[in-house]
Amino acid sequence: MENIKQINRPKEEKKKLSILDEVIDEIETALQDPRGLIYHQRRIAFALSLGSVELLEHYLKRLNVFKIGAKINHLWLKKKKENVKPFISRSLTCPIDNINKIDKLLELAYKIEEERNLQAYGKQVSDEIIREKINLFFELKKECEND
């Protein structure tokens, strides 16, 4: 996977990117484990949830529409995107519907967050389900990085 460069970035942005580095490292470790993804199920569930929030926040900051000090709560992403928009709107400096790709980004984040608690706290799920969540994360990452 690609290595995220942190040269000449503000301190706060370095922190966010290092979180993404950690999430991607956990994904890579899980994918390379010959025992399979199920041995990483809970860590992957938490990492993907954290990573999704970080990607969304980073995207909004890059667009200069995210208020300083604002945070997105991963629990908001359990709601349908129509219901989450008012929560995120409070953290923005412009109307949320003016943001390019916001519906697509929220839909991907919603799919990642969907059944997170079952994966994190419940019974074992299949490698296929975990792989699907990982693929959704990388799709979200790609959308957030490409305008």
N, C-alpha and C positions, 0 to 999 in steps of 0.2 A: 504494500500500500504506500501511498505517497507520504512523505514526511512534511509536516507543516512547518514552514520557516517562521522564525520569530525575530528576525533581525530588524532593528529600528522600529519596534512597535511599542506603543505606550504600555506601562506596567499592567494596567487592568486588562488590556487585550492579550498580553502574554499569559496572564492567569487563565483566561478563557481558552486560549489555544492549547495550553498545557492540559487542561481538562479534556479537550478533544483528543489530544495525543494519548492520554491515558485510556480513554474509551476505545480508541482504535487499537491500541496495544492489547487491551483485553479481548477484543474481537479477534485479532490476529492469533493470539495465544490459543483461544478456544478453537478456531478453525484448524490450527495445526496439531491439536491434541489427537493422537491416534485413538483415544478412548471414545471420542465423539463429543458433540456439543452439549449433551445432557449433563456432563460433568461440570459445566460452566453455566447451567441454566439460570440460576438465581443472580449470579454476578452479571451475566449478559443482560438480564431483564433490568436490573438497576442501571447498568452502564448505558444501555440504549435510551432509557428514560432521561437520564442526566444529559447524554449527548444530544438528544433531540432539542431539549430546552436550550442548551448552549448554542446549537446551530441557529435556532430561531432568534435568540438574543443577538448573536453576532451578525446575522443578516440584517436585522433592524438597526443595529448600531452602524453598520456599514452604509446604510441608506440615510443615516443621520435623522432618524425619526423616533428613536428610542430615548426616553427621558433618562437623564443621568441618575444613577442609583436604582433604576427600575429593575424589577425581576419578573420573570414568568414562572408561575408555580406549575409544576408538572401535573398537579391535580386538575388544573383548568383544562388540560388536554384530554381528560376523560369525558368531558362534555362534548356535545355536538358542536361543530365549528360555529354554527350560528349563535350558540350560547356562550362560547368562549370569547368571541369577538369583543363583547362589552368589557370583559375583564382585561384583555390585552389593550384595548383602546385607551384605558386609563393611563397606560404607560407610554403612550405615543404623543408625538407633537403634531400629528396630522390625522385626518380620518382614516381608519383602518382600510376602508375599501379603496383608498387611493394607492395602496401598496401593491406593487406588481407581484403577482403569483401568490398572494396571501392565502387564497382559498386552497390552492394546491398544496402549499406548505403545511397548512393546518390539517388538511386531510391526511397527509403522510404522517404527521406527528400523532394524529388521532389513531391511526392504524397501528403505529408503534406502541402507543400507550395502552391500546385496547388489550385487555386480558393480562396486563402487566402484573397485577397482584396475584393472579392465578399462577403465573410463571415464577414469580418471586417467592410466594408463600405457599403455593399449593403443591399438588402432586407433579410428578415428572411428566413432561411433555415430550413430543418427538423431536428428533434432530431437525426434521423438515419444518416444523413450526418455528423453531429458533432461527433456522437459516432464513426463513421468510421475513422475520423481524429484522435480521441483520441486513438483508437486501433492501428493505424499506428504509432503514437508516442511511445506507449509502445512496439511495435515491434522493432522500431528503438532503443529504450532504451535497450531492451534485447540484440539486436545484438551488440551494442556498449560496453556493459558490459561483454559479453561472447566472449572469443577468441576461 
